[in-house]
Structures are given as C-alpha cells and as structure tokens.
C-alpha cells in the first residue's frame, strides 16, 4: 500500500491505495473518483475499457465517504490536485457509506459543529489539523533544541494560580475540592529551580463565561520557565519563539495555507525585532485614536485590536498596572505601580497569544501579595519554599496553541483550531 502524499516517488508504477471517496463525477465511459486517505487527495480515473464490467458498476455505486481499495498506475499531471492521477486497474469496495450528512452545499456552523467528527474530513479542516500538528512539532523542536526539558505538571490541583473564580471544581475523595488546572506555571517554576530551563505543554481549563471567538473552556498551553531570566530575556525568547513557529509554517505548510486561502503577506513580516511598548504608551495609542480607555484597566479584545493596527507584526506590551496582574508577578523596582509583565498581541485582530512576566523572587513580598489577593497561604507553602531555598530571578510565559493556530490559519473562531472544541454552551460531540 502507498499513501497519496508519496505518489511522486512512484510515477509510472502500479500502486495500491486505500481510502475514502471524497467526491466523484462521471462522463460516459469515464468515472472520476476523488480519493482521500488522510495524507492528501488524488483523482482516480476508471475507464470502462480498462476494467471489468463488475468493477465499473461497483465504481458507479460508490457514495460519498465510501471506503475503497484501488490499484492503478501513477501518472504525473500538474493540472490535478496533488499533481498526480491514478489510472485504475482494480477497485475493491470495503464499505458503502450511508447518505453523508455534510454535502457540498452551505451548512450552518451549529450543524457543522454537531457533526464535528465528520467535518474534520473536509478539505479545510484537514489543512487546519495538519498546520496545528506542525505548530506543535515546531514548539517542541524550538525548546528541545535550546536545552529546555519537558516538565509535566499535574492537571488536578488543590489551588488556582489566580484565584478559583474561573476554575472547574471536582470532588476529590476525602480531601474536599480540587480543580482542573488553568496553568502549569507554578509547577514549572519548581521545574526551573531543578532543571534551569523547562517547558510544560498540555491541556488547561478555564470556567470563564465568555462567548467570544477568542475563548474555549479547554485549550492547550505551552509554558516555558527559565531560571536567571529577567523580563527582557523573557521577551527576547518570546519573539524568537513566535518568529520560529510562523516561519516554519510558511516554509513547510504552503499547500495547507493555500487550501485555507490564507493571505500570507502579513505572516511573512513576522520577523524579529518585534515592537515593544509600555502599557502606558499603549494607552496613549488608544487615546490618539479616540478610543475610550482609562489607565489602570486591563485591555479587552477591542483594545488589543486597535493597538495592534499600529504595527505590521506582533507587538509586545509590557509593564502593566500591578492591580490587574497576578500575585506572582514581580513589580518594577523603578515603579511599584506596574508589574514586570508582558503580553504579545498578534496582528490582524487575533489578540493576545502570549502572556508572561518576571516572577516575584522575594519571599516577603510574595507573602504580601498572597495576603492582598486573599489566597490561602497553606496551599502555597510548597511554592513559597522555592523562595526559601535558593531563590533566583526567573521568568516565563504561556502561549495559547489554539489562538496561535487560529491566527496563522486566518480563522474566524477558535472552535476550528482544535479537533473537538469545548465552549460554555457545548461539550459534545
């Protein structure tokens, strides 16, 4: 058996393919079967003069998504999808599909999400999943090649990074309530103190009651954490990281981007250095554009979009008001009102894709922050130990995988950036 994406290696040879009928058309003694096998598409031509009557009739009876085994000769044809065509000699029906619910006509988004398990077979969803796969590999390659160690944090935690208001609760035996993690960061800090440079990569959960196109309740995050890194080091790594991901996809997923009809002009501009502006300067940008905003508030999606329009690549906004940031973020020694935090805002209205900071490494100041945020110190004793035993300056950030996929693919909604989206109004299929 040969896969469609390897047909270039078999031109002029007879091969056997196994897959599903994507669509078909006929013209008298010719039937044109578009076959997909998960790696690509290829047109298979059934000519009545080259096959038995039985095979020709079997081909006629094929329905959309019927599974088949086809043997034939590979021909190079640049006019066809994938640049090749199969001259069919043999055809074996594996399974005749029932009437397929997703047809070439327009379907509403709710219908498509209800049939997500089948929608994934469509050409555009196939392209998105392949780009997602390559982004994941690029993420791992980037950190692995730079001496980082993969560090797996728990998904079930006794406390939250930033309070419990947006966490999913679960009863945990005789120990009371536990939570599904919203971040692996606190545990990554422990990893950095042991291994110097680590990254966590896995699912996270937010019980945030948001219905925007930028939110999911279950999503994937990659979170590097580095000992002896300050905020500037953190921002240097973040921009190198995002540049690497985008340029990798541009180089290795051209076909998929074309299927998505993605205009890559703006993606091609994603190269270092990225612009860096303080929160205060970002507020001034909003004011100059007559966009109502008060210093001290956190930026919303609309605010981020307006700011990003000033730049042709991702912009890093740093030194946010301390009051709107998490307890573990270190405050600027030069200005206690701002935290050494940074958010990276993607262009084209895709919003925040990275959030990070230099962490508070002073034990007494961290204790103050925990009290200010009314967090139970008991649950954080292990975290405080990281400051008691050899505390060092350290930093890290988190990148949302689905937001990154959505931006690079040019999607309208995060729900298409993950195989089975979970939103506040949906937990099926």
Secondary structure, 3 states (H helix, E strand, C coil): CCCHHHHHHHCCCEEEEEEEEEEEEEECCEEEEEEECCCCEEEEEEEHHHCCHHHHHHHHCCCCCCEEEEEEEEEECCCCHHHEEEEEEEEEEEECCCCCCCCCCCCCHHHHHHCHHHHCCCHHHHHHHHHHHHHHHHHHHHHHCCCCEECCCCCEECCCCCCCCCCCEEECHHHCEEEECCCCHHHHHHHHHHHCEEEEEEEEECCCCCCCCCCCCEEEEEEEEEECCCHHHHHHHHHHHHHHHHHHHHHHCHHHHHHCCCCCCCHHHCCCCCEEEEHHHHHHHHHHCCCCCCCCCCCCHHHHHHHHCCCCCCEEEEEEEHHHCCCCECEECCEEEEEEEEEEEECCCCEEEEEEEEECCCHHHHHHHHHHCCCCHHHHHHHHHHHHCCCCCEEEEEEEHHHHHHHHHCCCCHHHCCCCCCECCECCC
